[in-house]
Structure formats: structure tokens, C-alpha cells
Amino acid sequence: MAEIFERHWNVVFFNCLDSSLSDGKFLMDVLNKAAKLVGANILNSFFHNFEPQGASVLVLISESHLSIHTYPEKGKSATFSFHTCNLEMDGLKVLEYVGKKIGAEKCEYVIEDVFENGVEITGKNNIYFS
């Protein structure tokens, strides 16, 4: 079997806290801390707040990136991605941390393993936060 050279965690968080979804600085801090939890080397971080609501954040890491885009007007949801070439990094730990910090009720995610000649997608998974 071909060697995996990158893993993508693609996540949708549902029914998040309203106050967290339009605060780009808060979200950037959350993503930076999530990256540090798994030993990522942070290169730079950016955020943008949209009017009247919503935010986008990008955290560049040596191993790839983390990003979040929020949609307060769409069921208080957020899309989140964690891409890494370091397969030892625990993506589940990252998404659980982010989900709890933004007050998500639940999330759905898929994992994409990237090979030289293709992509393998692991089916949809759910996490319910208490």
C-alpha cells in the first residue's frame, strides 16, 4: 500500500455559542492552543471578523494548517479543517478541544488520507459534546 503523506480532518460544528462565532481573536487563540496541544510548530495566525457576524481564522503551521469559518446565521455552525503531514498528531484531540471551546453541541467529521496517487476517505463520524 502507498504511504500516506498528509491527513485532513474536515469538521462541521453545530449549535455553537453565539458569542464565540463572531470573535475572530477568541477563535484564533483557540486554534493556536489546539495546535500547541499536539506539538505543532505555529508559523503565523490571521483572523477576520465579518459584519454583521461571523469570522474566519487561519493558523499556519510547519506541518500545514488549521482553519475555521463560522456561520452564526446558519444554525450557529462552523466549518473547521486540520491538515497535517505529521501523522502522529492527534486530530481527534484537536477537534474535541475546539468543539468544547466554541460550545458546540455536536460535530460531524471525515478524515482524508492523502497518498501519492489518490485519497482515501474515512466515513462520517459524530461527536456529541456535553
Backbone as a chain_set.jsonl record, in Angstrom:
{"seq": "MAEIFERHWNVVFFNCLDSSLSDGKFLMDVLNKAAKLVGANILNSFFHNFEPQGASVLVLISESHLSIHTYPEKGKSATFSFHTCNLEMDGLKVLEYVGKKIGAEKCEYVIEDVFENGVEITGKNNIYFS", "coords": {"N": [[0.843, -1.19, 0.0], [0.435, 2.273, -0.685], [2.225, 5.029, 0.783], [0.896, 7.185, 3.234], [0.906, 10.69, 3.024], [-0.234, 12.999, 3.968], [-2.783, 14.082, 6.216], [-6.163, 14.97, 6.456], [-8.502, 16.509, 8.462], [-11.756, 17.142, 8.304], [-14.348, 19.072, 9.413], [-17.607, 19.799, 10.739], [-19.068, 21.889, 13.008], [-21.903, 22.108, 15.113], [-24.602, 24.139, 16.362], [-23.272, 26.081, 18.055], [-21.913, 28.302, 20.622], [-23.237, 31.503, 20.385], [-21.702, 33.792, 21.02], [-19.079, 33.041, 20.554], [-18.777, 32.764, 17.832], [-18.434, 35.066, 16.293], [-16.137, 36.268, 17.047], [-13.176, 36.728, 16.105], [-10.585, 37.007, 17.226], [-10.765, 35.545, 19.636], [-11.321, 32.997, 18.532], [-8.971, 32.596, 17.061], [-7.107, 32.402, 19.143], [-8.053, 30.024, 20.307], [-7.562, 28.144, 18.22], [-4.777, 28.382, 18.008], [-4.006, 27.405, 20.543], [-5.005, 24.815, 20.311], [-3.365, 23.824, 18.288], [-0.909, 23.859, 19.629], [-1.419, 21.935, 21.562], [-0.991, 19.512, 20.269], [1.607, 19.641, 19.582], [2.319, 21.162, 17.341], [4.181, 23.315, 15.148], [3.799, 26.579, 15.165], [3.547, 28.992, 12.663], [2.315, 31.374, 11.781], [-0.616, 33.394, 12.358], [-3.926, 34.4, 11.511], [-6.896, 36.422, 11.467], [-10.266, 37.318, 10.574], [-13.01, 39.35, 11.13], [-16.382, 39.353, 10.188], [-19.0, 41.56, 9.062], [-22.464, 41.621, 9.455], [-21.837, 39.621, 11.245], [-19.963, 36.62, 12.113], [-16.804, 34.957, 11.403], [-13.458, 34.307, 10.208], [-10.588, 32.245, 10.47], [-7.155, 31.529, 10.162], [-4.523, 29.412, 10.847], [-1.264, 29.0, 10.318], [0.917, 26.296, 10.201], [4.029, 24.549, 10.511], [3.567, 22.003, 9.704], [1.282, 22.121, 8.129], [-1.884, 23.372, 8.224], [-4.518, 24.942, 10.245], [-7.92, 25.815, 10.14], [-10.874, 27.843, 10.474], [-14.226, 28.673, 9.773], [-17.002, 30.593, 10.388], [-20.583, 30.467, 10.806], [-22.903, 32.054, 12.027], [-25.51, 32.658, 11.323], [-26.461, 30.392, 10.134], [-27.659, 28.114, 11.617], [-25.968, 28.402, 13.796], [-23.374, 27.389, 13.179], [-20.078, 26.052, 12.326], [-17.351, 25.57, 10.119], [-14.477, 23.555, 10.111], [-11.05, 22.845, 9.618], [-8.277, 20.689, 9.81], [-5.212, 20.138, 8.701], [-2.446, 18.049, 8.229], [0.932, 16.965, 7.8], [2.25, 15.485, 9.603], [1.639, 12.572, 10.794], [1.49, 11.621, 13.333], [0.27, 13.479, 14.894], [-2.551, 14.121, 16.878], [-5.488, 14.401, 15.603], [-8.109, 14.083, 16.487], [-7.986, 14.884, 19.146], [-7.498, 17.59, 18.74], [-9.89, 18.473, 17.389], [-11.826, 17.881, 19.326], [-11.026, 19.59, 21.406], [-11.35, 22.149, 20.188], [-14.112, 22.067, 19.599], [-15.276, 21.935, 22.182], [-14.388, 24.391, 23.254], [-15.696, 26.3, 21.65], [-18.235, 25.837, 22.331], [-19.813, 23.902, 21.025], [-22.611, 21.831, 20.244], [-22.559, 19.417, 18.915], [-20.476, 17.603, 16.545], [-19.696, 16.722, 13.172], [-17.511, 14.727, 11.258], [-15.068, 13.93, 8.729], [-12.257, 12.011, 7.699], [-9.535, 12.464, 5.62], [-7.108, 10.668, 4.043], [-4.178, 11.293, 2.361], [-2.52, 10.138, -0.453], [0.239, 9.469, -2.696], [-0.932, 8.832, -5.107], [-3.681, 9.188, -4.814], [-6.708, 9.568, -2.766], [-8.012, 8.531, 0.328], [-11.021, 8.257, 1.997], [-12.326, 8.323, 5.193], [-15.369, 7.277, 6.531], [-18.232, 9.285, 7.647], [-18.187, 10.577, 10.921], [-19.421, 11.123, 14.274], [-19.426, 13.362, 17.045], [-20.66, 14.078, 20.202], [-20.921, 16.777, 22.338], [-20.843, 17.494, 25.811]], "CA": [[0.0, 0.0, 0.0], [1.179, 3.53, -0.777], [2.417, 5.739, 2.037], [0.118, 8.415, 3.473], [1.805, 11.814, 3.289], [-0.948, 14.077, 4.647], [-4.11, 13.723, 6.73], [-7.08, 16.112, 6.566], [-9.682, 16.368, 9.322], [-12.753, 18.121, 7.866], [-15.314, 19.035, 10.514], [-18.66, 20.808, 10.877], [-19.584, 22.017, 14.368], [-23.292, 22.563, 15.092], [-25.225, 24.761, 17.53], [-22.199, 26.637, 18.888], [-22.245, 29.52, 21.358], [-23.262, 32.701, 19.53], [-20.643, 34.743, 21.357], [-17.78, 32.588, 20.05], [-18.755, 32.654, 16.371], [-18.103, 36.334, 15.628], [-14.971, 36.813, 17.734], [-12.007, 36.167, 15.443], [-9.44, 36.946, 18.148], [-11.014, 34.384, 20.5], [-11.168, 31.78, 17.72], [-7.545, 32.447, 16.746], [-6.48, 31.893, 20.363], [-8.464, 28.617, 20.444], [-6.839, 27.339, 17.238], [-3.363, 28.365, 18.403], [-3.864, 26.475, 21.67], [-5.238, 23.464, 19.781], [-2.139, 23.44, 17.577], [0.119, 23.598, 20.642], [-1.769, 20.685, 22.248], [-0.451, 18.359, 19.542], [3.013, 19.886, 19.293], [2.536, 21.803, 16.039], [5.049, 24.488, 15.097], [2.998, 27.678, 14.614], [4.301, 29.968, 11.873], [1.597, 32.645, 11.753], [-2.062, 33.287, 12.572], [-4.702, 35.516, 10.974], [-8.354, 36.318, 11.592], [-11.071, 38.398, 10.007], [-14.404, 39.393, 11.579], [-17.301, 39.84, 9.164], [-20.155, 42.344, 9.525], [-22.706, 41.909, 10.873], [-21.487, 38.49, 12.104], [-19.116, 35.59, 11.531], [-15.357, 35.166, 11.413], [-12.587, 33.295, 9.612], [-9.274, 32.186, 11.093], [-6.181, 30.62, 9.571], [-3.299, 29.237, 11.609], [-0.265, 28.288, 9.523], [1.866, 25.514, 10.987], [5.034, 23.919, 9.659], [3.005, 20.74, 9.244], [0.221, 22.511, 7.194], [-2.699, 24.478, 8.734], [-5.831, 24.805, 10.87], [-8.773, 26.942, 9.75], [-12.277, 27.788, 10.876], [-15.114, 29.665, 9.167], [-18.225, 30.479, 11.187], [-21.862, 30.817, 10.178], [-23.897, 32.226, 13.085], [-26.851, 32.723, 10.729], [-26.788, 29.065, 9.579], [-27.729, 27.135, 12.701], [-24.831, 28.596, 14.706], [-22.411, 26.355, 12.801], [-18.724, 26.434, 11.923], [-16.578, 24.539, 9.438], [-13.127, 23.531, 10.653], [-10.127, 21.927, 8.954], [-6.937, 20.489, 10.35], [-4.418, 19.394, 7.733], [-1.099, 17.85, 8.74], [1.797, 15.931, 7.229], [2.747, 14.719, 10.735], [0.553, 11.643, 11.081], [1.473, 11.351, 14.769], [-0.566, 14.484, 15.552], [-3.868, 13.583, 17.208], [-6.533, 15.286, 15.109], [-9.297, 13.955, 17.327], [-7.726, 15.748, 20.305], [-7.657, 18.956, 18.256], [-11.282, 18.839, 17.132], [-12.549, 17.863, 20.598], [-10.675, 20.817, 22.117], [-12.001, 23.278, 19.517], [-15.556, 21.93, 19.791], [-15.638, 22.314, 23.556], [-14.12, 25.815, 23.471], [-16.699, 27.128, 20.97], [-19.537, 25.469, 22.869], [-20.602, 23.136, 20.057], [-23.454, 20.745, 20.735], [-22.031, 18.209, 18.285], [-19.761, 17.804, 15.289], [-19.563, 15.618, 12.226], [-16.225, 14.875, 10.589], [-14.475, 12.884, 7.899], [-10.796, 12.048, 7.634], [-8.993, 12.159, 4.299], [-5.687, 10.337, 3.984], [-3.698, 11.642, 1.027], [-1.435, 9.309, -0.957], [0.833, 9.991, -3.923], [-1.793, 8.588, -6.26], [-5.109, 9.224, -4.519], [-7.212, 9.949, -1.448], [-8.921, 7.584, 0.967], [-11.867, 9.0, 2.929], [-12.97, 7.546, 6.241], [-16.761, 7.694, 6.632], [-18.664, 10.333, 8.571], [-18.201, 10.269, 12.35], [-20.087, 12.135, 15.094], [-19.076, 13.55, 18.442], [-21.615, 14.916, 20.929], [-20.262, 17.421, 23.46], [-21.787, 17.71, 26.914]], "C": [[0.886, 1.251, 0.0], [1.218, 4.219, 0.584], [1.55, 6.999, 2.098], [1.107, 9.555, 3.719], [1.097, 13.024, 3.889], [-2.306, 13.565, 5.084], [-4.914, 15.011, 6.908], [-8.246, 15.715, 7.47], [-10.633, 17.487, 8.916], [-13.988, 17.977, 8.749], [-16.377, 20.107, 10.322], [-19.142, 20.744, 12.322], [-20.984, 22.62, 14.284], [-23.704, 23.152, 16.434], [-24.178, 25.244, 18.538], [-22.698, 27.856, 19.657], [-22.177, 30.718, 20.418], [-22.06, 33.601, 19.761], [-19.284, 34.328, 20.793], [-17.66, 32.702, 18.532], [-18.401, 33.932, 15.628], [-16.883, 37.012, 16.246], [-13.7, 36.153, 17.183], [-10.794, 36.036, 16.345], [-9.574, 35.741, 19.069], [-10.774, 33.091, 19.732], [-9.707, 31.532, 17.358], [-6.795, 31.903, 17.963], [-6.802, 30.412, 20.56], [-7.669, 27.736, 19.484], [-5.346, 27.284, 17.544], [-3.127, 27.388, 19.554], [-4.078, 25.035, 21.224], [-3.997, 22.956, 19.063], [-1.033, 23.083, 18.576], [-0.138, 22.293, 21.383], [-1.145, 19.464, 21.586], [0.982, 18.593, 19.069], [3.304, 20.502, 17.937], [3.43, 23.024, 16.189], [4.294, 25.616, 14.391], [3.9, 28.685, 13.914], [3.65, 31.346, 11.903], [0.109, 32.374, 11.937], [-2.739, 34.552, 12.071], [-6.171, 35.319, 11.325], [-9.007, 37.506, 10.909], [-12.482, 38.258, 10.566], [-15.25, 39.979, 10.466], [-18.43, 40.634, 9.81], [-21.389, 41.858, 8.787], [-22.267, 40.777, 11.803], [-20.596, 37.511, 11.36], [-17.652, 35.968, 11.55], [-14.666, 34.032, 10.668], [-11.223, 33.402, 10.264], [-8.421, 31.185, 10.33], [-4.945, 30.609, 10.465], [-2.362, 28.39, 10.748], [0.691, 27.575, 10.458], [2.866, 24.883, 10.023], [4.471, 22.664, 8.998], [1.807, 20.924, 8.307], [-0.618, 23.637, 7.786], [-3.932, 24.005, 9.499], [-6.641, 26.01, 10.401], [-10.187, 26.721, 10.256], [-13.011, 28.947, 10.205], [-16.466, 29.496, 9.855], [-19.44, 31.021, 10.448], [-22.935, 30.954, 11.265], [-25.33, 32.182, 12.552], [-27.322, 31.387, 10.16], [-26.735, 28.026, 10.698], [-26.57, 27.209, 13.67], [-23.756, 27.531, 14.452], [-21.056, 26.945, 12.425], [-18.095, 25.262, 11.179], [-15.129, 24.686, 9.89], [-12.301, 22.513, 9.888], [-8.81, 21.894, 9.702], [-6.211, 19.587, 9.37], [-3.013, 19.261, 8.287], [-0.353, 16.76, 7.977], [2.436, 15.095, 8.326], [1.615, 13.81, 11.218], [0.478, 11.24, 12.548], [0.598, 12.353, 15.527], [-1.99, 13.957, 15.694], [-4.965, 14.58, 16.81], [-7.799, 15.233, 15.932], [-9.167, 14.835, 18.568], [-7.947, 17.213, 19.926], [-9.133, 19.307, 18.099], [-12.128, 18.779, 18.396], [-12.28, 19.139, 21.394], [-11.412, 22.013, 21.511], [-13.507, 23.233, 19.765], [-16.013, 22.358, 21.172], [-15.463, 23.813, 23.784], [-15.156, 26.72, 22.791], [-18.12, 26.738, 21.368], [-20.414, 24.701, 21.903], [-21.425, 22.062, 20.758], [-22.95, 19.409, 20.189], [-21.191, 18.597, 17.082], [-19.848, 16.535, 14.454], [-18.251, 15.826, 11.493], [-15.909, 13.679, 9.705], [-12.964, 13.088, 7.925], [-10.388, 11.645, 6.227], [-7.508, 11.866, 4.445], [-5.234, 10.517, 2.546], [-2.462, 10.788, 0.695], [-0.877, 9.963, -2.22], [-0.116, 9.868, -5.108], [-3.289, 8.588, -5.933], [-5.413, 9.626, -3.085], [-8.135, 8.855, -0.95], [-9.691, 8.348, 2.038], [-12.498, 8.025, 3.913], [-14.362, 8.127, 6.443], [-17.055, 8.696, 7.73], [-18.733, 9.795, 10.008], [-18.875, 11.413, 13.091], [-19.471, 12.18, 16.483], [-20.132, 14.458, 19.042], [-20.898, 15.459, 22.167], [-21.29, 17.642, 24.555], [-21.595, 19.052, 27.564]], "O": [[1.953, 1.27, 0.614], [0.344, 4.009, 1.425], [1.482, 7.772, 1.142], [2.033, 9.416, 4.518], [1.759, 13.984, 4.283], [-2.911, 12.725, 4.418], [-4.415, 16.005, 7.436], [-8.893, 14.692, 7.247], [-10.347, 18.66, 9.16], [-14.594, 16.908, 8.825], [-16.093, 21.189, 9.808], [-19.567, 19.693, 12.803], [-21.23, 23.526, 13.489], [-23.232, 22.733, 17.491], [-24.198, 24.866, 19.71], [-23.777, 28.377, 19.375], [-21.173, 30.921, 19.735], [-21.469, 34.113, 18.811], [-18.424, 35.182, 20.577], [-16.549, 32.734, 18.004], [-18.094, 33.881, 14.437], [-16.629, 38.19, 15.997], [-13.218, 35.156, 17.721], [-10.05, 35.06, 16.245], [-8.612, 34.998, 19.264], [-10.098, 32.189, 20.227], [-9.255, 30.387, 17.348], [-5.937, 31.031, 17.819], [-5.928, 29.632, 20.936], [-7.155, 26.692, 19.886], [-4.716, 26.243, 17.356], [-2.157, 26.631, 19.539], [-3.401, 24.129, 21.711], [-3.62, 21.793, 19.211], [-0.308, 22.108, 18.379], [0.804, 21.613, 21.789], [-0.806, 18.492, 22.261], [1.505, 17.833, 18.254], [4.419, 20.38, 17.431], [3.434, 23.683, 17.229], [4.164, 25.611, 13.167], [4.879, 29.168, 14.482], [4.333, 32.362, 12.034], [-0.364, 31.262, 11.701], [-2.191, 35.648, 12.191], [-6.636, 34.188, 11.464], [-8.388, 38.549, 10.697], [-13.082, 37.186, 10.491], [-14.88, 40.988, 9.866], [-18.773, 40.404, 10.97], [-21.336, 41.701, 7.567], [-22.314, 40.937, 13.023], [-20.483, 37.561, 10.135], [-17.297, 37.138, 11.694], [-15.217, 32.941, 10.517], [-10.753, 34.497, 10.574], [-8.9, 30.132, 9.908], [-4.393, 31.658, 10.796], [-2.631, 27.218, 10.483], [1.215, 28.173, 11.397], [2.566, 24.707, 8.843], [4.849, 22.31, 7.882], [1.351, 19.936, 7.73], [-0.136, 24.767, 7.856], [-4.335, 22.844, 9.417], [-6.101, 27.11, 10.279], [-10.639, 25.591, 10.443], [-12.482, 30.052, 10.089], [-17.012, 28.394, 9.902], [-19.339, 31.901, 9.593], [-23.782, 30.073, 11.411], [-26.246, 31.728, 13.239], [-28.475, 31.27, 9.745], [-25.858, 27.162, 10.71], [-26.216, 26.212, 14.3], [-23.291, 26.864, 15.376], [-20.906, 28.152, 12.234], [-18.28, 24.105, 11.557], [-14.62, 25.798, 10.034], [-12.794, 21.437, 9.548], [-8.3, 22.917, 10.161], [-6.552, 18.413, 9.223], [-2.439, 20.24, 8.765], [-0.941, 15.761, 7.563], [3.097, 14.099, 8.032], [0.74, 14.245, 11.966], [-0.482, 10.593, 12.967], [0.226, 12.105, 16.674], [-2.561, 13.415, 14.747], [-5.318, 15.477, 17.576], [-8.494, 16.241, 16.063], [-10.139, 15.462, 18.99], [-8.515, 17.982, 20.701], [-9.583, 20.328, 18.618], [-13.071, 19.56, 18.528], [-13.196, 19.707, 21.989], [-12.027, 22.798, 22.233], [-14.109, 24.251, 20.105], [-17.015, 23.057, 21.316], [-16.297, 24.441, 24.436], [-15.461, 27.796, 23.305], [-19.091, 27.248, 20.808], [-21.638, 24.827, 21.948], [-20.984, 21.464, 21.74], [-22.916, 18.405, 20.901], [-21.185, 19.75, 16.651], [-20.047, 15.434, 14.968], [-17.903, 16.954, 11.142], [-16.415, 12.575, 9.908], [-12.471, 14.195, 8.145], [-10.833, 10.623, 5.705], [-6.742, 12.709, 4.912], [-5.83, 9.961, 1.623], [-1.5, 10.73, 1.462], [-1.466, 10.908, -2.745], [-0.102, 10.706, -6.01], [-4.084, 8.042, -6.698], [-4.525, 9.971, -2.305], [-8.941, 8.315, -1.708], [-9.093, 9.008, 2.887], [-13.119, 7.036, 3.522], [-14.517, 9.345, 6.52], [-16.239, 8.926, 8.622], [-19.262, 8.714, 10.264], [-18.902, 12.543, 12.604], [-19.047, 11.158, 17.023], [-20.466, 15.492, 18.464], [-20.336, 14.693, 22.95], [-22.453, 17.937, 24.281], [-22.31, 19.389, 28.508]]}, "num_chains": 1, "name": "protein.A"}
